[in-house]
Amino acid sequence: MNVLFYIACMNSIKTICVCGAGTMGSGIAQVTAQAGFKTIQFDVNENMLDKSKIAIEKSLSFLVNKEKITEENKQAILQNLSFTSDIKECKADLIIEAIIEKPEAKINLFNQLSIVNNTFTIYATNTSSISINEIANACSFKENVVGMHFFNPATIMKLVEVVKANTTSHATVSSIVAVCKQMNKVPVVCKDAPGFIVNRVARHYYLEAMKIVEQNMATIENIDCLLESTGFKMGPFKLMDLIGMDINYSVSNIVWEALNKPERLKPSTLQQQKVLAGELGRKTGKGFYKY
């Protein structure tokens, strides 16, 4: 391992660039800014950046009203944030991408960002299911690439999966673990594998619930009610609507195909129909429920 790289990685990360201004990117940007990091949010779509800024300000105002933070805290957090659609301004110690779930898009973004950043910059992908090895192997800075999988809503959920590619350095992993702790998150380190930990385990939570509905054994509402009464924060159908039907269905397909298409993990036709109909959940106003 390059000694200078190791020393640089172990130094405190001060600036973070969050790429993508959708729901997840907006949430991550708020989290990093709240933790005291200088945060740059990047998106090619300026309208998305405007929406993200409004969403973050609204979220922070809610925290002020709940007396979780003071007005002074809110203003300090907003001072940590800047927004840009110019990739040349995305210079940071840590890049966290939360863009479209397509490997070629993530790889292209990281390679573009490497031109404006130095050799010590860490590149973290928030992908929920794409292979970290696939992304890392397409970059010349393989030891700097790592998975940093937040859960929705990022401002509330404590868990972050820190996913190691075969080439990810120990220094990179250690730095991300330290950043997670500074953000008051709970980092869990794992190797790259289909679905990582949570999405591998959670497939049955979603798929079995949809099988029960398809077999007319119970209603969507009854299944959600039952599972919530046993201690789950959200039933599987409410959770799929929150995550986004397209994202959840894509993860199911990736895990199923990566594990050689076992029957027990076959994606649901019920969910496929929702995706084809554009009924993606909360973000479209309709999924398994209407919003």
Secondary structure, DSSP 8 states (H G I E B T S, - for coil): --HHHHHHHHS---EEEEE--SHHHHHHHHHHHHTT-EEEEE-S-HHHHHHHHHHHHHHHHHHHHTTSS-HHHHHHHHHTEEEES-GGG---SEEEE---S-HHHHHHHHHHHHHHS-TT-EEEE--SSS-HHHHHHTSS-GGGEEEEE--SSTTT--EEEEEE-TT--HHHHHHHHHHHHHTT-EEEEEE--TTTTHHHHHHHHHHHHHHHHHTTSS-HHHHHHHHHHTT-SS-HHHHHHHH-HHHHHHHHHHHHHHTT--GGG---HHHHHHHHTT--BGGGTBSSSB-
